[in-house]
Each structure stands twice: as structure tokens, then as C-alpha cells.
Amino acid sequence: MLPKNSSNHFLKSLGIKPVGSSKASSLNENELREQLAAEARAAVQTKLQELKQKSVEAEKKLAMQEEKMEEMKKMSEITNKALEENNVLIKRLLSLKNAPST
């Protein structure tokens, strides 16, 4: 049976990095952690951008709805004023019709 180091020397001589060394393993693990962290940050950033865009769109819709509500309120006030004027005219006409003729 060959010692463990001899297989590492053999692999190195072939230009292959030996697997299982704790230093290489920890480096790969750190690289993977960094890569995963970067991917997680990118995913969070993407989601944040999507949420910001949705928020902007929602604010625009809200502003448009508020503007429409103000227009409807003004139209309602105009309509109510016209109804009041019509009621006054109808009352005058009715009072003239019911007035005793001389």
C-alpha cells in the first residue's frame, strides 16, 4: 500500500490538483460561500428593484385616481348647484300657476 502523499505527488506530476486537502477544500468552500452570498445579494437587489418599480406604479395610479376623484367632486358640485337652481325655478313656476288670477 502506498502512502497518501505519494498519490498527491503523482497527481501533481500529472498537473491535477489533489482533492481532499483541507486547505484546498476550505478555499473552495469559501469561494462557494462568497459565490452564494453574491448570488443572494443579486437576487435581493433584483427583488428590491421590482418592488420599487411596483411602488412607483402604484403611486402613479393613486395620484391619477385622486385627480379623477377631484374632477368628479367638482362635477358633483356643479350638478348639485344646477339642481338647486332648477328647484328654485320649478317652485317659482308652481307658485305662479297656483297664484290667484286677477
VEXDO-700516 format. One record per residue (C-alpha): residue number from 1; residue in three letters; x, y, z. Coordinates in nm, 3 decimals. Layout:
// residues N
+-----+------+---------+---------+---------+
| pos | code |    east |   north |      up |
+-----+------+---------+---------+---------+
| NUM |  ALA |       X |       Y |       Z |
...
+-----+------+---------+---------+---------+
//
This chain:
// residues 102
+-----+------+---------+---------+---------+
| pos | code |    east |   north |      up |
+-----+------+---------+---------+---------+
|   1 |  MET |   0.000 |   0.000 |   0.000 |
|   2 |  LEU |   0.132 |   0.345 |  -0.098 |
|   3 |  PRO |   0.137 |   0.630 |   0.146 |
|   4 |  LYS |  -0.124 |   0.902 |   0.094 |
|   5 |  ASN |   0.138 |   1.160 |  -0.001 |
|   6 |  SER |   0.261 |   0.951 |  -0.293 |
|   7 |  SER |  -0.078 |   0.976 |  -0.466 |
|   8 |  ASN |  -0.072 |   1.352 |  -0.420 |
|   9 |  HIS |   0.276 |   1.369 |  -0.576 |
|  10 |  PHE |   0.158 |   1.154 |  -0.864 |
|  11 |  LEU |  -0.146 |   1.375 |  -0.927 |
|  12 |  LYS |   0.068 |   1.689 |  -0.905 |
|  13 |  SER |   0.312 |   1.548 |  -1.156 |
|  14 |  LEU |   0.020 |   1.496 |  -1.395 |
|  15 |  GLY |  -0.092 |   1.855 |  -1.344 |
|  16 |  ILE |  -0.402 |   1.761 |  -1.149 |
|  17 |  LYS |  -0.481 |   1.928 |  -0.821 |
|  18 |  PRO |  -0.518 |   1.675 |  -0.545 |
|  19 |  VAL |  -0.863 |   1.652 |  -0.393 |
|  20 |  GLY |  -0.920 |   1.632 |  -0.024 |
|  21 |  SER |  -0.654 |   1.863 |   0.107 |
|  22 |  SER |  -0.810 |   2.062 |   0.387 |
|  23 |  LYS |  -0.660 |   2.391 |   0.264 |
|  24 |  ALA |  -0.796 |   2.348 |  -0.089 |
|  25 |  SER |  -1.125 |   2.228 |   0.049 |
|  26 |  SER |  -1.162 |   2.531 |   0.274 |
|  27 |  LEU |  -1.070 |   2.763 |  -0.014 |
|  28 |  ASN |  -1.334 |   2.602 |  -0.235 |
|  29 |  GLU |  -1.582 |   2.623 |   0.048 |
|  30 |  ASN |  -1.507 |   2.992 |   0.099 |
|  31 |  GLU |  -1.533 |   3.057 |  -0.273 |
|  32 |  LEU |  -1.868 |   2.878 |  -0.283 |
|  33 |  ARG |  -1.991 |   3.076 |   0.017 |
|  34 |  GLU |  -1.883 |   3.401 |  -0.145 |
|  35 |  GLN |  -2.048 |   3.300 |  -0.471 |
|  36 |  LEU |  -2.370 |   3.205 |  -0.293 |
|  37 |  ALA |  -2.365 |   3.529 |  -0.097 |
|  38 |  ALA |  -2.314 |   3.726 |  -0.419 |
|  39 |  GLU |  -2.599 |   3.542 |  -0.587 |
|  40 |  ALA |  -2.821 |   3.603 |  -0.284 |
|  41 |  ARG |  -2.734 |   3.974 |  -0.287 |
|  42 |  ALA |  -2.809 |   3.992 |  -0.660 |
|  43 |  ALA |  -3.144 |   3.817 |  -0.609 |
|  44 |  VAL |  -3.234 |   4.051 |  -0.324 |
|  45 |  GLN |  -3.130 |   4.353 |  -0.531 |
|  46 |  THR |  -3.341 |   4.235 |  -0.824 |
|  47 |  LYS |  -3.642 |   4.181 |  -0.599 |
|  48 |  LEU |  -3.589 |   4.522 |  -0.440 |
|  49 |  GLN |  -3.583 |   4.688 |  -0.782 |
|  50 |  GLU |  -3.905 |   4.507 |  -0.878 |
|  51 |  LEU |  -4.072 |   4.621 |  -0.558 |
|  52 |  LYS |  -3.955 |   4.980 |  -0.610 |
|  53 |  GLN |  -4.095 |   4.975 |  -0.964 |
|  54 |  LYS |  -4.428 |   4.838 |  -0.840 |
|  55 |  SER |  -4.434 |   5.106 |  -0.572 |
|  56 |  VAL |  -4.375 |   5.381 |  -0.828 |
|  57 |  GLU |  -4.651 |   5.241 |  -1.050 |
|  58 |  ALA |  -4.890 |   5.217 |  -0.754 |
|  59 |  GLU |  -4.816 |   5.579 |  -0.656 |
|  60 |  LYS |  -4.886 |   5.694 |  -1.013 |
|  61 |  LYS |  -5.217 |   5.506 |  -1.017 |
|  62 |  LEU |  -5.310 |   5.653 |  -0.680 |
|  63 |  ALA |  -5.230 |   6.005 |  -0.800 |
|  64 |  MET |  -5.444 |   5.951 |  -1.111 |
|  65 |  GLN |  -5.733 |   5.819 |  -0.900 |
|  66 |  GLU |  -5.709 |   6.116 |  -0.665 |
|  67 |  GLU |  -5.715 |   6.350 |  -0.964 |
|  68 |  LYS |  -6.023 |   6.175 |  -1.104 |
|  69 |  MET |  -6.192 |   6.194 |  -0.763 |
|  70 |  GLU |  -6.131 |   6.569 |  -0.752 |
|  71 |  GLU |  -6.279 |   6.606 |  -1.102 |
|  72 |  MET |  -6.582 |   6.401 |  -1.001 |
|  73 |  LYS |  -6.623 |   6.609 |  -0.686 |
|  74 |  LYS |  -6.620 |   6.930 |  -0.891 |
|  75 |  MET |  -6.870 |   6.783 |  -1.138 |
|  76 |  SER |  -7.092 |   6.676 |  -0.849 |
|  77 |  GLU |  -7.082 |   7.028 |  -0.703 |
|  78 |  ILE |  -7.174 |   7.176 |  -1.043 |
|  79 |  THR |  -7.459 |   6.927 |  -1.080 |
|  80 |  ASN |  -7.590 |   6.998 |  -0.730 |
|  81 |  LYS |  -7.581 |   7.372 |  -0.796 |
|  82 |  ALA |  -7.771 |   7.324 |  -1.122 |
|  83 |  LEU |  -8.030 |   7.107 |  -0.942 |
|  84 |  GLU |  -8.078 |   7.373 |  -0.676 |
|  85 |  GLU |  -8.130 |   7.639 |  -0.946 |
|  86 |  ASN |  -8.380 |   7.413 |  -1.124 |
|  87 |  ASN |  -8.567 |   7.355 |  -0.799 |
|  88 |  VAL |  -8.591 |   7.731 |  -0.742 |
|  89 |  LEU |  -8.727 |   7.778 |  -1.095 |
|  90 |  ILE |  -8.982 |   7.498 |  -1.052 |
|  91 |  LYS |  -9.101 |   7.645 |  -0.724 |
|  92 |  ARG |  -9.147 |   7.986 |  -0.890 |
|  93 |  LEU |  -9.338 |   7.831 |  -1.177 |
|  94 |  LEU |  -9.561 |   7.638 |  -0.941 |
|  95 |  SER |  -9.622 |   7.945 |  -0.729 |
|  96 |  LEU |  -9.718 |   8.142 |  -1.040 |
|  97 |  LYS |  -9.956 |   7.868 |  -1.152 |
|  98 |  ASN | -10.118 |   7.843 |  -0.810 |
|  99 |  ALA | -10.140 |   8.219 |  -0.762 |
| 100 |  PRO | -10.496 |   8.358 |  -0.781 |
| 101 |  SER | -10.562 |   8.527 |  -1.109 |
| 102 |  THR | -10.693 |   8.878 |  -1.100 |
+-----+------+---------+---------+---------+
//
